[in-house]
Amino acid sequence: MVPPKIISPEFLLWSQSLLLWTGAAYAVTADPLNGEAARIRWKRWGIILPSRAILAAALAYVLSRSIILSGWLLLIVLFQPLLRYLFPMRMLAEFETFWIAAFTVFSLVLIRSCHLTSQWVPALIAPAQLAALCISVSTLFAVVRGGTYIVRGILRKSGTLPSEKTFNASSEQLPISPQLRLQPEASGSVSSIAASVEQPAQSTVDVQEYNRGRLIGNLERIVLTIVVAAGSYAALAFLVAAKGVVRSDEFAKNRDFAEYFLIGSLSSVLVALCAGIALRFALIRLWPDLLSVQIQ
C-alpha cells in the first residue's frame, strides 16, 4: 500500500474551490444558450443564478476565510452563464474550453499568491485523498454539462445539427409546355427547369433527436472518463465501437444523420479523453491506490 501523498494546504483549497465552482456552474441547472433559450423559465433561472453564486461564495469564505476567493467565485459563477449567452453558438466550444482552463489555472495562481489555506481538513481522510475526490467529482461535473456545451458548439460550427426538412406549402412548380414533354432530347433540360423552380427545403432542428443525443452523450462521457482514468483503453475502444454498431442502420439511409452522429460522437469522445487523462494524472499523483482496480 502506497503511503498518502503530502500536499500543500493551498493545493487542497484549490481542489475544494474547483468543486465549488463546477458544482455551482454545471451541477445545479441548465443555463440558457443563444438560439436555444425558447423553453427556459426566465423567472426561475433569474432566482437560481444569483442564489447559486451567493451559496458558492459563502462556502468559499467558510473554507478559506478569504473575501478575495469568495468574491472571485461569486463573480465567476455569476458572469459565466451571462457571457455564454451573449456569445454566438458557433463560438460556444471555444468559450467553454477557455473558461474551464482559465479558471483552473487562475484560481490556483490566486490562492498561492495570496497564501490562502483550507480551514476544513477532515481527520478521517488524508488531505491528498480529499483533494483527489474533489478533483474527481469536479471533472465529472464539468464533463457532463460542460461537455454538452462544447459538443453543441462544435455541431453548430459544423452545421450538422439533426434536422427535419419541411417544404413551404405554397411551393409549386412552373408549368411545363407539352412541346418540351414531347422532345426526348429536352428531357434533361425539363428536369433542370423543374428543379430550379422548386422551393428550397427549410431545415428545423429535430428536438427529440437533439435531446436524445444529449442524454446519450452525457452517459457516454461519464463512462469514458472513468474508463480512461482507470487506464482500460480496450474498454474505451469497445464502447465507442458498440455505439456505432447500434445505430449503423441509419447511416446509409440518412447522410446528414451520419455526419451529425460522427461529429457529435468524436467531439464527445475527445472531451472525455482529455478529462480522463487529466483525472488519471491527478489520481496517480494524489491517490494511486484508487487506480489499483483495473477495468478489464
Residue frames as qw, qx, qy, qz and C-alpha x, y, z in Angstrom:
[[0.000, 0.888, 0.460, 0.000, 0.00, 0.00, 0.00],
 [0.411, 0.444, -0.015, 0.797, 1.39, 3.38, -1.04],
 [0.259, -0.475, -0.483, 0.688, 1.57, 5.91, 1.82],
 [0.188, 0.888, 0.415, -0.065, -0.59, 9.02, 1.45],
 [0.492, 0.448, 0.082, 0.742, 0.94, 11.85, -0.52],
 [0.279, -0.590, -0.311, 0.691, 1.78, 15.12, 1.19],
 [0.258, 0.645, 0.402, 0.597, 0.20, 18.16, -0.43],
 [0.151, 0.072, -0.241, 0.956, 0.20, 21.83, 0.46],
 [0.135, 0.537, 0.651, -0.520, -2.81, 23.47, 2.13],
 [0.244, 0.493, -0.188, -0.814, -3.04, 25.80, -0.87],
 [0.236, 0.108, -0.836, -0.484, -3.49, 22.87, -3.25],
 [0.027, -0.360, -0.907, 0.218, -6.20, 21.38, -1.04],
 [0.188, 0.590, 0.329, -0.714, -8.07, 24.68, -1.03],
 [0.235, 0.371, -0.511, -0.739, -7.72, 24.87, -4.82],
 [0.163, -0.109, -0.950, -0.244, -9.30, 21.43, -5.24],
 [0.026, 0.513, 0.742, -0.431, -12.15, 22.42, -2.92],
 [0.207, 0.572, 0.020, -0.794, -12.75, 25.68, -4.78],
 [0.180, 0.184, -0.763, -0.593, -12.73, 23.72, -8.05],
 [0.077, -0.338, -0.938, 0.025, -15.50, 21.53, -6.67],
 [0.096, 0.597, 0.453, -0.656, -17.49, 24.57, -5.55],
 [0.202, 0.467, -0.306, -0.805, -17.23, 26.19, -8.96],
 [0.209, 0.038, -0.862, -0.461, -18.12, 23.13, -11.03],
 [0.024, -0.414, -0.875, 0.251, -20.98, 22.29, -8.69],
 [0.154, 0.635, 0.310, -0.691, -22.43, 25.79, -8.98],
 [0.203, 0.492, -0.421, -0.735, -21.72, 26.19, -12.70],
 [0.379, 0.192, -0.786, -0.449, -22.67, 22.75, -14.03],
 [0.192, -0.129, -0.961, 0.150, -24.49, 20.66, -11.42],
 [0.209, 0.301, 0.520, -0.772, -27.42, 22.90, -10.48],
 [0.552, 0.634, 0.460, -0.287, -29.40, 23.72, -13.60],
 [0.583, 0.331, 0.449, 0.591, -29.01, 24.25, -17.33],
 [0.075, -0.575, -0.024, 0.815, -28.19, 27.79, -18.43],
 [0.593, 0.726, 0.273, -0.217, -29.81, 29.43, -21.48],
 [0.537, -0.131, 0.503, 0.665, -27.90, 29.36, -24.74],
 [0.225, 0.519, -0.176, -0.806, -28.06, 31.88, -27.57],
 [0.460, 0.220, -0.625, -0.590, -30.54, 30.45, -30.07],
 [0.498, -0.149, -0.852, -0.058, -31.79, 27.66, -27.76],
 [0.034, -0.034, -0.604, 0.795, -33.45, 29.60, -24.97],
 [0.420, -0.278, -0.421, -0.754, -37.08, 29.25, -26.04],
 [0.717, -0.406, -0.539, -0.176, -38.03, 26.85, -23.24],
 [0.406, 0.058, -0.556, 0.723, -36.06, 28.44, -20.42],
 [0.351, -0.809, -0.470, -0.035, -38.10, 29.63, -17.46],
 [0.354, 0.573, -0.181, 0.717, -36.50, 33.01, -17.12],
 [0.452, -0.716, 0.123, -0.517, -38.02, 33.94, -13.75],
 [0.938, -0.344, 0.026, 0.031, -36.93, 30.66, -12.19],
 [0.792, 0.246, -0.086, 0.553, -33.47, 30.95, -13.71],
 [0.091, 0.733, -0.121, 0.663, -33.22, 34.56, -12.53],
 [0.654, -0.666, 0.172, -0.314, -33.64, 33.32, -8.96],
 [0.973, -0.133, 0.048, 0.184, -31.40, 30.26, -9.23],
 [0.642, 0.547, -0.144, 0.518, -28.43, 32.08, -10.81],
 [0.034, -0.720, 0.356, -0.595, -27.74, 34.62, -8.01],
 [0.813, -0.483, 0.164, -0.282, -28.66, 32.04, -5.36],
 [0.966, 0.029, -0.020, 0.254, -26.05, 29.53, -6.52],
 [0.459, 0.615, -0.229, 0.599, -23.45, 32.28, -6.89],
 [0.350, -0.706, 0.289, -0.543, -24.05, 33.53, -3.34],
 [0.933, -0.320, 0.114, -0.114, -24.00, 29.97, -1.96],
 [0.862, 0.274, -0.128, 0.407, -20.71, 29.18, -3.70],
 [0.198, 0.681, -0.277, 0.648, -19.19, 32.42, -2.40],
 [0.606, -0.628, 0.221, -0.436, -20.40, 31.72, 1.14],
 [0.984, -0.148, 0.048, 0.085, -18.96, 28.20, 1.14],
 [0.670, 0.480, -0.191, 0.533, -15.68, 29.53, -0.25],
 [0.119, -0.728, 0.302, -0.604, -15.48, 32.00, 2.62],
 [0.840, -0.459, 0.169, -0.235, -16.16, 29.24, 5.15],
 [0.958, 0.105, -0.028, 0.265, -13.36, 27.15, 3.65],
 [0.634, 0.356, -0.093, 0.680, -10.77, 29.89, 3.30],
 [0.307, -0.779, -0.303, 0.456, -11.87, 32.83, 5.45],
 [0.323, -0.186, 0.330, 0.868, -10.89, 34.95, 2.46],
 [0.380, 0.701, 0.288, -0.530, -13.02, 37.68, 0.94],
 [0.143, 0.567, -0.566, -0.581, -10.81, 37.62, -2.17],
 [0.023, -0.027, 0.970, 0.239, -11.52, 33.98, -3.01],
 [0.241, 0.513, 0.748, -0.347, -15.17, 34.37, -2.07],
 [0.301, 0.720, 0.030, -0.624, -15.59, 37.39, -4.34],
 [0.074, 0.405, -0.757, -0.507, -13.73, 35.65, -7.14],
 [0.113, 0.199, 0.971, 0.073, -16.10, 32.68, -7.06],
 [0.266, 0.639, 0.507, -0.513, -19.10, 34.99, -6.83],
 [0.263, 0.663, -0.265, -0.649, -18.10, 36.84, -10.00],
 [0.035, 0.254, -0.887, -0.385, -17.16, 33.70, -11.92],
 [0.166, 0.330, 0.924, -0.095, -20.36, 31.81, -11.13],
 [0.261, 0.693, 0.390, -0.548, -22.49, 34.88, -11.84],
 [0.263, 0.713, -0.271, -0.591, -20.93, 36.09, -15.09],
 [0.237, -0.200, 0.886, 0.346, -20.06, 32.81, -16.80],
 [0.343, 0.478, 0.807, 0.052, -23.66, 31.97, -17.92],
 [0.220, 0.858, 0.191, -0.424, -24.32, 35.60, -18.85],
 [0.012, 0.651, -0.554, -0.519, -21.26, 35.78, -21.10],
 [0.311, 0.019, 0.921, 0.235, -22.04, 32.35, -22.51],
 [0.372, 0.665, 0.624, -0.173, -25.50, 33.56, -23.54],
 [0.178, 0.858, -0.095, -0.471, -24.04, 36.60, -25.28],
 [0.176, -0.431, 0.756, 0.460, -21.64, 34.52, -27.33],
 [0.715, 0.298, -0.314, -0.549, -22.90, 33.07, -30.62],
 [0.941, -0.129, 0.273, -0.151, -23.37, 29.32, -30.69],
 [0.799, 0.529, -0.216, 0.190, -20.55, 28.97, -33.22],
 [0.234, 0.629, -0.532, 0.516, -18.12, 30.16, -30.54],
 [0.758, -0.530, 0.064, -0.374, -19.59, 28.15, -27.68],
 [0.958, -0.052, -0.161, 0.233, -16.98, 25.36, -27.73],
 [0.505, 0.435, -0.262, 0.698, -14.07, 27.81, -27.69],
 [0.299, -0.655, 0.156, -0.676, -15.67, 29.87, -24.93],
 [0.870, -0.438, -0.002, -0.228, -16.36, 26.90, -22.67],
 [0.894, 0.087, -0.194, 0.395, -12.91, 25.36, -23.17],
 [0.305, 0.529, -0.245, 0.753, -11.16, 28.66, -22.50],
 [0.480, -0.644, 0.094, -0.588, -13.29, 29.35, -19.42],
 [0.944, -0.320, -0.086, -0.008, -12.58, 25.96, -17.83],
 [0.776, 0.192, -0.187, 0.571, -8.85, 26.24, -18.48],
 [0.103, 0.626, -0.156, 0.757, -8.70, 29.87, -17.32],
 [0.640, -0.634, 0.062, -0.430, -10.48, 29.19, -14.04],
 [0.959, -0.173, -0.137, 0.178, -8.36, 26.11, -13.33],
 [0.651, 0.259, -0.176, 0.692, -5.09, 28.00, -13.78],
 [0.002, 0.616, -0.092, 0.782, -6.01, 31.43, -12.45],
 [0.705, -0.623, -0.081, -0.328, -7.67, 30.15, -9.25],
 [0.895, -0.189, -0.156, 0.373, -4.51, 28.19, -8.38],
 [0.446, 0.379, -0.107, 0.804, -2.36, 31.26, -9.03],
 [0.308, -0.686, -0.037, -0.658, -4.70, 33.40, -6.91],
 [0.835, -0.527, -0.131, -0.084, -4.65, 31.01, -3.97],
 [0.832, -0.066, -0.120, 0.537, -0.89, 30.60, -4.00],
 [0.304, 0.492, -0.047, 0.814, -0.13, 34.28, -4.48],
 [0.409, -0.645, 0.033, -0.644, -2.40, 35.22, -1.58],
 [0.185, 0.242, -0.866, 0.396, -1.15, 32.29, 0.55],
 [0.694, -0.213, 0.065, -0.685, -4.66, 31.05, 1.24],
 [0.100, 0.157, -0.974, 0.126, -5.17, 27.77, 3.07],
 [0.560, -0.354, -0.613, -0.430, -8.12, 25.49, 3.66],
 [0.306, -0.392, 0.502, -0.708, -9.80, 25.79, 7.05],
 [0.868, -0.070, 0.236, -0.431, -11.57, 22.43, 6.72],
 [0.388, 0.425, -0.816, -0.057, -9.42, 19.30, 6.76],
 [0.877, -0.299, -0.050, -0.373, -11.30, 16.19, 7.97],
 [0.337, -0.594, 0.721, -0.119, -9.42, 13.78, 10.20],
 [0.842, 0.066, 0.509, -0.165, -10.87, 10.60, 8.65],
 [0.794, 0.514, 0.220, 0.236, -9.19, 11.07, 5.27],
 [0.571, -0.273, 0.165, 0.756, -5.79, 12.30, 4.19],
 [0.162, 0.726, 0.005, -0.668, -5.64, 15.76, 2.55],
 [0.032, 0.335, -0.723, -0.603, -4.30, 14.26, -0.68],
 [0.084, 0.295, 0.944, 0.124, -7.18, 11.79, -0.84],
 [0.157, 0.718, 0.486, -0.473, -9.67, 14.57, -0.17],
 [0.118, 0.622, -0.317, -0.706, -8.14, 16.61, -2.98],
 [0.033, -0.080, 0.897, 0.433, -8.34, 13.58, -5.28],
 [0.141, 0.526, 0.829, -0.124, -12.05, 13.14, -4.52],
 [0.144, 0.754, 0.186, -0.614, -12.74, 16.85, -5.10],
 [0.075, 0.480, -0.571, -0.661, -10.92, 16.79, -8.43],
 [0.105, 0.127, 0.957, 0.240, -12.70, 13.59, -9.50],
 [0.171, 0.666, 0.679, -0.258, -16.18, 14.93, -8.78],
 [0.095, 0.731, -0.071, -0.672, -15.29, 18.28, -10.36],
 [0.040, -0.276, 0.761, 0.586, -14.12, 16.53, -13.52],
 [0.120, 0.371, 0.913, 0.119, -17.37, 14.58, -13.82],
 [0.135, 0.760, 0.413, -0.484, -19.44, 17.73, -13.30],
 [0.081, 0.658, -0.324, -0.675, -17.51, 19.58, -16.00],
 [0.115, -0.103, 0.884, 0.441, -17.57, 16.62, -18.39],
 [0.220, 0.514, 0.825, -0.079, -21.35, 16.23, -18.26],
 [0.214, 0.882, 0.373, -0.191, -22.79, 19.71, -18.79],
 [0.101, -0.769, 0.358, 0.519, -19.60, 21.47, -19.79],
 [0.330, -0.104, 0.829, 0.439, -19.04, 18.72, -22.33],
 [0.347, 0.650, 0.676, -0.005, -22.57, 19.25, -23.63],
 [0.114, 0.914, 0.023, -0.389, -21.83, 22.93, -24.27],
 [0.203, -0.551, 0.632, 0.505, -18.60, 22.06, -26.10],
 [0.364, 0.169, 0.869, 0.290, -20.22, 19.38, -28.28],
 [0.298, 0.786, 0.527, -0.124, -23.18, 21.62, -29.15],
 [0.010, 0.849, -0.202, -0.489, -20.83, 24.40, -30.12],
 [0.250, -0.308, 0.783, 0.479, -18.94, 22.08, -32.45],
 [0.353, 0.444, 0.814, 0.124, -22.18, 20.82, -34.01],
 [0.204, 0.893, 0.262, -0.305, -23.33, 24.40, -34.61],
 [0.106, -0.717, 0.445, 0.526, -19.99, 25.35, -36.11],
 [0.227, -0.137, 0.870, 0.416, -20.01, 22.38, -38.48],
 [0.530, 0.174, -0.176, -0.811, -23.70, 22.79, -39.38],
 [0.398, 0.044, -0.899, -0.178, -24.54, 19.16, -38.62],
 [0.397, -0.034, 0.582, -0.709, -27.43, 19.51, -36.19],
 [0.183, 0.280, 0.937, 0.106, -30.16, 16.84, -36.60],
 [0.253, 0.211, -0.083, -0.941, -32.81, 18.43, -38.80],
 [0.434, 0.468, 0.761, -0.115, -36.34, 17.87, -40.02],
 [0.091, -0.064, 0.449, 0.887, -36.77, 19.16, -43.59],
 [0.302, 0.628, 0.633, -0.337, -40.06, 20.87, -44.32],
 [0.258, 0.240, 0.507, 0.786, -41.30, 22.44, -47.53],
 [0.218, 0.202, 0.144, -0.944, -43.38, 25.55, -47.98],
 [0.448, 0.402, 0.772, -0.205, -46.98, 24.59, -48.51],
 [0.428, 0.793, 0.130, -0.414, -47.36, 27.19, -51.23],
 [0.171, -0.508, 0.674, 0.509, -44.43, 25.92, -53.28],
 [0.788, 0.478, 0.338, -0.193, -45.43, 24.99, -56.80],
 [0.522, -0.139, 0.568, 0.621, -43.61, 24.06, -59.96],
 [0.286, 0.499, -0.208, -0.791, -43.91, 26.16, -63.07],
 [0.839, 0.361, 0.329, -0.240, -45.98, 24.54, -65.85],
 [0.345, -0.337, 0.712, 0.511, -44.02, 22.65, -68.47],
 [0.543, 0.445, -0.207, -0.681, -45.16, 23.01, -72.07],
 [0.920, 0.149, 0.336, -0.136, -46.33, 19.93, -74.00],
 [0.646, 0.707, -0.285, 0.044, -43.68, 20.61, -76.64],
 [0.041, -0.672, 0.695, -0.251, -40.95, 20.13, -74.06],
 [0.728, -0.176, 0.600, -0.282, -42.51, 16.88, -72.89],
 [0.887, 0.420, 0.146, -0.129, -42.63, 15.52, -76.46],
 [0.500, 0.738, -0.434, 0.130, -38.98, 16.17, -77.22],
 [0.927, -0.269, -0.178, 0.192, -36.79, 13.39, -75.79],
 [0.621, 0.291, -0.209, 0.697, -33.61, 15.40, -76.15],
 [0.109, -0.611, 0.121, -0.774, -35.07, 18.13, -73.94],
 [0.750, -0.495, -0.431, -0.083, -35.84, 15.83, -71.03],
 [0.634, -0.135, -0.352, 0.675, -32.65, 16.80, -69.23],
 [0.070, 0.256, -0.038, 0.963, -33.43, 20.49, -69.52],
 [0.544, -0.525, -0.371, -0.539, -37.00, 19.90, -68.32],
 [0.757, -0.407, -0.448, 0.248, -35.72, 18.22, -65.18],
 [0.451, -0.020, -0.224, 0.864, -33.31, 21.06, -64.54],
 [0.181, -0.410, -0.164, -0.879, -36.07, 23.65, -65.02],
 [0.676, -0.529, -0.423, -0.292, -38.38, 21.80, -62.65],
 [0.717, -0.301, -0.392, 0.491, -35.64, 21.51, -60.05],
 [0.306, 0.165, -0.099, 0.932, -34.71, 25.16, -60.33],
 [0.323, -0.448, -0.161, -0.818, -38.21, 26.44, -59.63],
 [0.687, -0.435, -0.581, 0.009, -38.80, 24.13, -56.68],
 [0.336, -0.858, 0.149, -0.359, -38.83, 25.86, -53.30],
 [0.379, 0.405, -0.739, 0.382, -35.74, 25.09, -51.18],
 [0.678, -0.434, -0.592, 0.041, -36.21, 22.97, -48.09],
 [0.217, -0.732, 0.296, -0.575, -36.30, 24.68, -44.73],
 [0.653, -0.021, -0.712, 0.259, -34.50, 22.63, -42.09],
 [0.488, -0.691, 0.155, -0.510, -35.58, 22.75, -38.47],
 [0.046, 0.425, -0.845, 0.321, -33.73, 21.13, -35.59],
 [0.722, -0.240, -0.614, -0.212, -35.06, 17.71, -34.60],
 [0.331, -0.643, 0.392, -0.568, -35.54, 18.47, -30.90],
 [0.936, -0.253, 0.113, -0.216, -36.30, 14.87, -29.95],
 [0.895, 0.247, -0.160, 0.334, -33.13, 13.53, -31.54],
 [0.207, 0.702, -0.319, 0.603, -31.17, 16.51, -30.20],
 [0.550, -0.586, 0.348, -0.483, -32.22, 15.82, -26.59],
 [0.996, -0.072, 0.036, -0.027, -31.72, 12.08, -27.03],
 [0.718, 0.461, -0.258, 0.453, -28.19, 12.72, -28.24],
 [0.100, -0.717, 0.369, -0.582, -27.54, 14.99, -25.27],
 [0.795, -0.440, 0.273, -0.315, -28.55, 12.31, -22.76],
 [0.974, 0.144, -0.023, 0.175, -26.57, 9.61, -24.56],
 [0.480, 0.644, -0.290, 0.520, -23.56, 11.92, -24.76],
 [0.383, -0.708, 0.354, -0.476, -23.71, 12.68, -21.03],
 [0.925, -0.266, 0.250, -0.107, -23.69, 8.99, -20.12],
 [0.859, 0.412, -0.084, 0.291, -21.03, 8.29, -22.73],
 [0.245, 0.740, -0.357, 0.515, -18.66, 10.94, -21.39],
 [0.609, -0.607, 0.366, -0.355, -19.09, 9.79, -17.79],
 [0.978, -0.061, 0.198, 0.034, -18.29, 6.17, -18.66],
 [0.745, 0.533, -0.112, 0.385, -15.42, 7.04, -20.98],
 [0.034, -0.813, 0.364, -0.453, -13.85, 9.44, -18.47],
 [0.747, -0.483, 0.402, -0.215, -13.87, 6.74, -15.79],
 [0.963, 0.188, 0.132, 0.139, -12.55, 4.15, -18.24],
 [0.535, 0.690, -0.219, 0.436, -9.69, 6.38, -19.39],
 [0.290, -0.764, 0.403, -0.412, -8.84, 7.38, -15.82],
 [0.867, -0.305, 0.377, -0.113, -8.64, 3.69, -14.93],
 [0.083, -0.585, 0.722, 0.362, -6.34, 3.04, -17.88],
 [0.588, 0.190, 0.787, 0.001, -8.63, 0.48, -19.56],
 [0.205, 0.480, -0.352, -0.777, -8.21, 1.59, -23.14],
 [0.035, -0.078, -0.940, -0.332, -9.53, -1.69, -24.53],
 [0.075, 0.591, 0.746, -0.297, -12.88, -0.95, -22.89],
 [0.110, 0.617, -0.019, -0.779, -12.73, 2.53, -24.43],
 [0.143, 0.237, -0.708, -0.650, -12.47, 1.10, -27.95],
 [0.022, -0.304, -0.951, -0.055, -15.27, -1.37, -27.26],
 [0.099, 0.638, 0.539, -0.540, -17.68, 1.29, -26.02],
 [0.167, 0.549, -0.245, -0.782, -17.04, 3.60, -28.98],
 [0.137, 0.102, -0.854, -0.492, -17.48, 0.74, -31.47],
 [0.032, 0.400, 0.900, -0.168, -20.64, -0.52, -29.76],
 [0.190, 0.617, 0.290, -0.706, -22.29, 2.88, -30.05],
 [0.237, 0.430, -0.498, -0.715, -21.68, 2.95, -33.79],
 [0.075, -0.056, -0.968, -0.231, -23.00, -0.59, -34.32],
 [0.163, 0.461, 0.741, -0.461, -26.28, 0.16, -32.54],
 [0.341, 0.751, 0.226, -0.518, -27.23, 2.93, -34.97],
 [0.276, -0.290, 0.670, 0.626, -25.42, 1.73, -38.07],
 [0.339, 0.490, 0.781, 0.186, -28.69, 1.06, -39.94],
 [0.129, 0.907, 0.304, -0.261, -29.47, 4.79, -40.04],
 [0.318, -0.567, 0.367, 0.666, -26.15, 5.77, -41.63],
 [0.277, 0.099, 0.743, 0.601, -26.95, 4.53, -45.13],
 [0.093, 0.719, 0.681, 0.108, -30.47, 5.99, -45.07],
 [0.065, -0.984, -0.154, -0.054, -29.56, 9.49, -43.92],
 [0.667, 0.324, -0.181, 0.646, -26.19, 11.03, -44.67],
 [0.118, -0.717, 0.135, -0.674, -26.97, 14.14, -42.61],
 [0.796, -0.558, 0.057, -0.228, -27.63, 11.97, -39.57],
 [0.920, 0.034, -0.114, 0.374, -24.40, 10.08, -40.20],
 [0.382, 0.530, -0.191, 0.733, -22.42, 13.34, -40.18],
 [0.443, -0.683, 0.108, -0.570, -24.24, 14.54, -37.05],
 [0.934, -0.355, -0.023, -0.032, -23.57, 11.22, -35.30],
 [0.823, 0.206, -0.153, 0.507, -19.92, 11.10, -36.33],
 [0.200, 0.589, -0.203, 0.756, -19.02, 14.68, -35.40],
 [0.580, -0.633, 0.083, -0.506, -21.01, 14.55, -32.15],
 [0.961, -0.254, -0.079, 0.078, -19.50, 11.22, -31.12],
 [0.709, 0.290, -0.192, 0.614, -15.93, 12.24, -31.93],
 [0.045, -0.662, 0.174, -0.728, -16.35, 15.53, -30.08],
 [0.754, -0.554, 0.041, -0.351, -17.82, 13.77, -27.05],
 [0.950, -0.075, -0.120, 0.278, -15.04, 11.17, -27.04],
 [0.481, 0.499, -0.209, 0.690, -12.40, 13.89, -27.34],
 [0.340, -0.686, 0.172, -0.620, -13.81, 15.73, -24.30],
 [0.902, -0.403, 0.042, -0.151, -13.95, 12.51, -22.27],
 [0.871, 0.198, -0.173, 0.415, -10.45, 11.51, -23.38],
 [0.236, 0.599, -0.268, 0.717, -8.89, 14.83, -22.31],
 [0.550, -0.607, 0.181, -0.544, -10.77, 14.80, -18.99],
 [0.976, -0.208, -0.062, -0.021, -9.89, 11.16, -18.33],
 [0.726, 0.325, -0.267, 0.544, -6.18, 11.69, -18.98],
 [0.025, -0.620, 0.284, -0.731, -6.11, 14.75, -16.70],
 [0.756, -0.490, 0.103, -0.421, -8.00, 12.86, -13.99],
 [0.966, -0.010, -0.178, 0.187, -5.69, 9.85, -14.27],
 [0.476, 0.476, -0.326, 0.663, -2.63, 12.08, -13.91],
 [0.324, -0.606, 0.250, -0.682, -4.14, 13.69, -10.78],
 [0.903, -0.344, 0.017, -0.258, -5.06, 10.35, -9.20],
 [0.861, 0.196, -0.293, 0.367, -1.60, 8.88, -9.85],
 [0.261, 0.492, -0.359, 0.749, -0.07, 11.82, -8.02],
 [0.390, -0.447, 0.274, -0.756, -2.62, 12.04, -5.19],
 [0.732, -0.159, 0.508, -0.425, -4.21, 8.63, -4.60],
 [0.323, 0.396, -0.785, -0.350, -2.56, 5.81, -6.61],
 [0.212, 0.033, 0.946, -0.242, -4.32, 3.08, -4.58],
 [0.552, 0.447, 0.336, -0.619, -7.59, 4.20, -6.14],
 [0.581, 0.564, -0.404, -0.427, -6.30, 3.06, -9.54],
 [0.219, -0.355, 0.909, -0.017, -5.26, -0.39, -8.37],
 [0.571, 0.336, 0.726, -0.183, -8.57, -1.89, -9.52],
 [0.038, 0.274, -0.568, -0.775, -8.44, -2.00, -13.32],
 [0.712, 0.379, 0.273, -0.524, -11.49, -2.31, -15.55],
 [0.330, -0.191, 0.838, 0.390, -10.92, -5.28, -17.83]]
